[in-house]
Amino acid sequence: MAANIQDILASLLLPEDSDWQVESFEKNEANGSIYVHVRFSKPEVTVAGKKFPIYDFRPERTWRHLDLWQCQTYITARIPRYRVDGKTLSLEVPWADAGERLTSMLEKKR
């Protein structure tokens, strides 16, 4: 069974059994870059074993990732937010540490 490019990108960029999915991608031939757009695939988030409904999403962010196929690669996503005790919190993403603009895999290579 042949995999499509979005399945291949998901297997390269996202942890197995991730709540994130590759939504789309775009390759810019002019500057040799790939932007992989991912989205959270569930109606609620699970944090420390507890489920919370998604309150809203942060504006889209971009993280620099390891090069794929000799192209500068970026992951873009809108991060879901949830509310706990009146506080609005952002979900942590599996590909980067909080506040970082580089993915964890790229950080390890530096």
FIZAVO-793160 format. One record per residue (C-alpha): x, y, z. Coordinates in pm, 1 decimal, m for minus. Example, Ala and Ser with C-alpha at 12.3 -4.5 7.8 and 13.67 -1.06 7.14 Angstrom:
<pt><xx>1230.0</xx><yy>m450.0</yy><zz>780.0</zz></pt>
<pt><xx>1367.0</xx><yy>m106.0</yy><zz>714.0</zz></pt>
***
This chain:
<pt><xx>0.0</xx><yy>0.0</yy><zz>0.0</zz></pt>
<pt><xx>151.1</xx><yy>331.8</yy><zz>m106.2</zz></pt>
<pt><xx>163.4</xx><yy>613.2</yy><zz>148.4</zz></pt>
<pt><xx>78.0</xx><yy>967.5</yy><zz>50.1</zz></pt>
<pt><xx>318.0</xx><yy>1255.4</yy><zz>113.5</zz></pt>
<pt><xx>116.0</xx><yy>1381.5</yy><zz>414.2</zz></pt>
<pt><xx>149.2</xx><yy>1039.5</yy><zz>582.5</zz></pt>
<pt><xx>522.6</xx><yy>1040.6</yy><zz>511.8</zz></pt>
<pt><xx>562.4</xx><yy>1391.9</yy><zz>654.6</zz></pt>
<pt><xx>360.2</xx><yy>1295.1</yy><zz>964.0</zz></pt>
<pt><xx>581.2</xx><yy>990.4</yy><zz>1021.7</zz></pt>
<pt><xx>895.5</xx><yy>1205.8</yy><zz>991.6</zz></pt>
<pt><xx>778.8</xx><yy>1503.5</yy><zz>1198.4</zz></pt>
<pt><xx>523.4</xx><yy>1385.3</yy><zz>1454.2</zz></pt>
<pt><xx>536.8</xx><yy>1125.0</yy><zz>1731.1</zz></pt>
<pt><xx>355.3</xx><yy>797.4</yy><zz>1669.7</zz></pt>
<pt><xx>m8.8</xx><yy>807.7</yy><zz>1791.9</zz></pt>
<pt><xx>4.7</xx><yy>1186.9</yy><zz>1796.8</zz></pt>
<pt><xx>m305.0</xx><yy>1403.7</yy><zz>1842.2</zz></pt>
<pt><xx>m162.2</xx><yy>1619.1</yy><zz>1562.0</zz></pt>
<pt><xx>m208.9</xx><yy>1560.9</yy><zz>1188.8</zz></pt>
<pt><xx>m42.0</xx><yy>1699.8</yy><zz>880.3</zz></pt>
<pt><xx>m309.9</xx><yy>1916.1</yy><zz>722.8</zz></pt>
<pt><xx>m119.3</xx><yy>2039.8</yy><zz>419.5</zz></pt>
<pt><xx>226.0</xx><yy>2134.1</yy><zz>295.1</zz></pt>
<pt><xx>375.5</xx><yy>2374.3</yy><zz>49.3</zz></pt>
<pt><xx>710.5</xx><yy>2365.8</yy><zz>m123.0</zz></pt>
<pt><xx>866.5</xx><yy>2690.3</yy><zz>m235.2</zz></pt>
<pt><xx>1095.8</xx><yy>2607.4</yy><zz>m526.5</zz></pt>
<pt><xx>1236.6</xx><yy>2960.9</yy><zz>m536.9</zz></pt>
<pt><xx>1397.2</xx><yy>2947.8</yy><zz>m192.0</zz></pt>
<pt><xx>1406.9</xx><yy>2570.2</yy><zz>m139.6</zz></pt>
<pt><xx>1178.5</xx><yy>2550.4</yy><zz>162.6</zz></pt>
<pt><xx>894.5</xx><yy>2326.4</yy><zz>276.3</zz></pt>
<pt><xx>619.7</xx><yy>2444.7</yy><zz>511.4</zz></pt>
<pt><xx>428.4</xx><yy>2162.7</yy><zz>679.3</zz></pt>
<pt><xx>97.4</xx><yy>2276.0</yy><zz>829.2</zz></pt>
<pt><xx>m22.3</xx><yy>2061.4</yy><zz>1118.3</zz></pt>
<pt><xx>m344.7</xx><yy>2080.0</yy><zz>1316.2</zz></pt>
<pt><xx>m467.9</xx><yy>1938.0</yy><zz>1643.4</zz></pt>
<pt><xx>m710.0</xx><yy>1659.0</yy><zz>1559.6</zz></pt>
<pt><xx>m920.3</xx><yy>1622.6</yy><zz>1875.4</zz></pt>
<pt><xx>m1203.6</xx><yy>1832.2</yy><zz>2024.5</zz></pt>
<pt><xx>m1036.1</xx><yy>1829.6</yy><zz>2366.8</zz></pt>
<pt><xx>m684.8</xx><yy>1827.3</yy><zz>2510.3</zz></pt>
<pt><xx>m550.6</xx><yy>1583.2</yy><zz>2766.7</zz></pt>
<pt><xx>m310.9</xx><yy>1725.0</yy><zz>3023.3</zz></pt>
<pt><xx>m181.7</xx><yy>1517.7</yy><zz>3316.2</zz></pt>
<pt><xx>m449.1</xx><yy>1258.1</yy><zz>3246.6</zz></pt>
<pt><xx>m736.1</xx><yy>1508.8</yy><zz>3256.7</zz></pt>
<pt><xx>m942.9</xx><yy>1614.6</yy><zz>2954.8</zz></pt>
<pt><xx>m1028.2</xx><yy>1979.3</yy><zz>2889.5</zz></pt>
<pt><xx>m1235.8</xx><yy>2124.0</yy><zz>2606.6</zz></pt>
<pt><xx>m1046.1</xx><yy>2346.3</yy><zz>2365.5</zz></pt>
<pt><xx>m1111.4</xx><yy>2708.5</yy><zz>2459.1</zz></pt>
<pt><xx>m956.0</xx><yy>2866.0</yy><zz>2147.7</zz></pt>
<pt><xx>m636.2</xx><yy>2862.2</yy><zz>1942.5</zz></pt>
<pt><xx>m328.9</xx><yy>3082.7</yy><zz>1952.6</zz></pt>
<pt><xx>m228.8</xx><yy>3256.9</yy><zz>1630.9</zz></pt>
<pt><xx>m26.4</xx><yy>3042.4</yy><zz>1392.8</zz></pt>
<pt><xx>338.1</xx><yy>2984.2</yy><zz>1490.4</zz></pt>
<pt><xx>629.9</xx><yy>2850.7</yy><zz>1289.8</zz></pt>
<pt><xx>918.6</xx><yy>2631.6</yy><zz>1405.1</zz></pt>
<pt><xx>1236.0</xx><yy>2558.1</yy><zz>1209.8</zz></pt>
<pt><xx>1294.1</xx><yy>2184.6</yy><zz>1170.5</zz></pt>
<pt><xx>1571.2</xx><yy>1964.8</yy><zz>1033.7</zz></pt>
<pt><xx>1608.0</xx><yy>1986.9</yy><zz>657.6</zz></pt>
<pt><xx>1408.0</xx><yy>1733.4</yy><zz>459.8</zz></pt>
<pt><xx>1514.0</xx><yy>1641.6</yy><zz>108.1</zz></pt>
<pt><xx>1771.6</xx><yy>1924.6</yy><zz>111.8</zz></pt>
<pt><xx>1498.6</xx><yy>2181.9</yy><zz>177.2</zz></pt>
<pt><xx>1472.6</xx><yy>2412.1</yy><zz>476.6</zz></pt>
<pt><xx>1175.5</xx><yy>2268.8</yy><zz>662.7</zz></pt>
<pt><xx>928.5</xx><yy>2449.6</yy><zz>886.6</zz></pt>
<pt><xx>633.1</xx><yy>2328.2</yy><zz>1093.8</zz></pt>
<pt><xx>340.6</xx><yy>2566.4</yy><zz>1132.1</zz></pt>
<pt><xx>45.9</xx><yy>2522.5</yy><zz>1367.3</zz></pt>
<pt><xx>m217.9</xx><yy>2696.4</yy><zz>1571.0</zz></pt>
<pt><xx>m182.7</xx><yy>2581.1</yy><zz>1931.4</zz></pt>
<pt><xx>m501.7</xx><yy>2491.4</yy><zz>2121.1</zz></pt>
<pt><xx>m566.3</xx><yy>2664.4</yy><zz>2449.6</zz></pt>
<pt><xx>m773.2</xx><yy>2536.8</yy><zz>2740.6</zz></pt>
<pt><xx>m896.7</xx><yy>2681.7</yy><zz>3069.2</zz></pt>
<pt><xx>m818.7</xx><yy>2560.1</yy><zz>3421.0</zz></pt>
<pt><xx>m935.9</xx><yy>2744.7</yy><zz>3732.3</zz></pt>
<pt><xx>m999.1</xx><yy>3061.5</yy><zz>3530.4</zz></pt>
<pt><xx>m654.9</xx><yy>3054.9</yy><zz>3367.0</zz></pt>
<pt><xx>m607.2</xx><yy>3010.5</yy><zz>2993.3</zz></pt>
<pt><xx>m316.6</xx><yy>2776.3</yy><zz>2916.0</zz></pt>
<pt><xx>m157.1</xx><yy>2664.4</yy><zz>2590.5</zz></pt>
<pt><xx>m106.5</xx><yy>2299.4</yy><zz>2509.0</zz></pt>
<pt><xx>256.9</xx><yy>2194.1</yy><zz>2477.7</zz></pt>
<pt><xx>351.3</xx><yy>2073.1</yy><zz>2131.7</zz></pt>
<pt><xx>535.3</xx><yy>1739.7</yy><zz>2095.3</zz></pt>
<pt><xx>796.5</xx><yy>1871.7</yy><zz>1851.4</zz></pt>
<pt><xx>940.0</xx><yy>2165.9</yy><zz>2050.7</zz></pt>
<pt><xx>998.6</xx><yy>2294.2</yy><zz>2401.4</zz></pt>
<pt><xx>776.3</xx><yy>2577.5</yy><zz>2523.8</zz></pt>
<pt><xx>880.9</xx><yy>2915.8</yy><zz>2387.8</zz></pt>
<pt><xx>1131.7</xx><yy>2770.8</yy><zz>2139.0</zz></pt>
<pt><xx>1131.3</xx><yy>2855.0</yy><zz>1767.6</zz></pt>
<pt><xx>1336.7</xx><yy>2547.3</yy><zz>1675.6</zz></pt>
<pt><xx>1209.0</xx><yy>2191.6</yy><zz>1697.8</zz></pt>
<pt><xx>1366.2</xx><yy>1960.3</yy><zz>1956.9</zz></pt>
<pt><xx>1525.7</xx><yy>1751.7</yy><zz>1679.8</zz></pt>
<pt><xx>1697.9</xx><yy>2058.9</yy><zz>1533.8</zz></pt>
<pt><xx>1812.7</xx><yy>2168.9</yy><zz>1880.8</zz></pt>
<pt><xx>1981.8</xx><yy>1829.3</yy><zz>1929.5</zz></pt>
<pt><xx>2177.4</xx><yy>1873.7</yy><zz>1604.0</zz></pt>
<pt><xx>2317.5</xx><yy>2213.1</yy><zz>1706.1</zz></pt>
***
